[in-house]
């Protein structure tokens, strides 16, 4: 069960105000009703931290973060995490930098395509956890995330009610599904958290160069 502290709620209220203000000039979210923001953005984003074992102080990368979901919520919920946000749209990354100042948080916001970023030696297989709420078929999502995760680390895929198979991709990329945990939001909407363990190095030819995934909201 996700329970935010009073201090965290203050930060989240500030985030809502700034996001909705900025949303007038840059498309960040189609969800603008306060109760829906809290459920579909804030509660949903924090849920994986209650379901998966994310060690204290670990390095986390949010792939295709969009307006900062789930990554910024993770940083508010778990300030100990060393967070990197990755997105392919410069306008969103600029917003995330402004949001960081507004909330006085510490995280990195990087403008890059995930298939290019994962080939950089300083970042490849360097993160303890890769998380993504981006809408993409699970095999493609694995190809973008697993090359960034060090052996022994986790990839967490936040999906809707449907869970696509990715056995062939996982075998190639060096991961295996450890568990699939289902949960429901207060409204009753079902979510699945796919917990993937990185068990061996990803071959150097992955990820392949192709069109990057987009971050659209899970409905």
BELQUIJO-V276634 format. One record per pair of residues at least 6 apart in sequence whose C-alpha atoms are under 7 Angstrom apart, sorted by the first residue. I is the first residue (numbers start at 1). J is the second residue. Records with the same first field share a line. If there is no record, write none. Layout:
# BELQUIJO-V276634
I->J ; J
This chain:
# BELQUIJO-V276634
1->50
2->43 ; 46 ; 47
8->76 ; 77
11->103
20->32
23->29
28->67
31->37
39->185
41->69
42->73
44->185
45->69 ; 70 ; 73
46->70 ; 73 ; 74 ; 77
48->193
56->80 ; 81
57->80 ; 81 ; 82
58->81 ; 82 ; 128
59->81 ; 82 ; 83 ; 127 ; 128 ; 129
60->81 ; 82 ; 83 ; 84 ; 127 ; 128 ; 129 ; 130
61->83 ; 84 ; 85 ; 127 ; 129 ; 130 ; 131
62->71 ; 84 ; 85 ; 86 ; 130 ; 131 ; 132
63->85 ; 86 ; 87 ; 130 ; 131 ; 132 ; 145
64->86 ; 87 ; 132 ; 134 ; 214 ; 215
65->71 ; 85 ; 86 ; 87 ; 215
66->87 ; 92 ; 215
67->92 ; 96
68->96
70->133
71->85
75->81 ; 83
82->107
83->107 ; 108
84->107 ; 108 ; 109
85->108 ; 109 ; 110
86->109 ; 110 ; 111 ; 112
87->93 ; 110 ; 111 ; 112 ; 113
88->111 ; 112 ; 113
89->111
90->111
93->109 ; 110 ; 111
96->109
97->109
100->106
113->212
114->144 ; 212
115->144 ; 207 ; 208 ; 209 ; 212
118->124 ; 147 ; 148
123->148
124->147 ; 148
125->147 ; 148 ; 149 ; 150
126->148 ; 149 ; 150
127->148 ; 149 ; 150
128->149 ; 150 ; 153 ; 154
129->149 ; 153 ; 154 ; 155
130->145 ; 149 ; 154 ; 155 ; 156
131->155 ; 156 ; 157
132->156 ; 157 ; 158
133->157 ; 158 ; 159
134->214 ; 215 ; 216
135->214 ; 215 ; 216 ; 218
136->213
137->164
138->164 ; 165 ; 166
139->166 ; 169
143->173 ; 206 ; 207
144->207
145->155
146->155 ; 173
147->202 ; 206 ; 207
149->198
150->198
151->198 ; 199 ; 200 ; 201
152->197 ; 198 ; 199
153->197 ; 198
154->195 ; 196 ; 197 ; 198
155->195 ; 196 ; 197
156->193 ; 194 ; 195 ; 196
157->193 ; 194 ; 195
158->192 ; 193 ; 194
159->191 ; 192 ; 193
160->190 ; 191 ; 192 ; 218
161->190 ; 191 ; 192
170->176
173->202 ; 203
174->198 ; 199 ; 200 ; 201 ; 202
175->196 ; 197 ; 198 ; 199 ; 200
176->196 ; 197 ; 198
177->195 ; 196 ; 197
178->195 ; 196 ; 197
179->194 ; 195
180->192 ; 193 ; 194 ; 195
181->192 ; 193 ; 194
182->191 ; 192 ; 193
183->190 ; 191 ; 192
184->190 ; 191
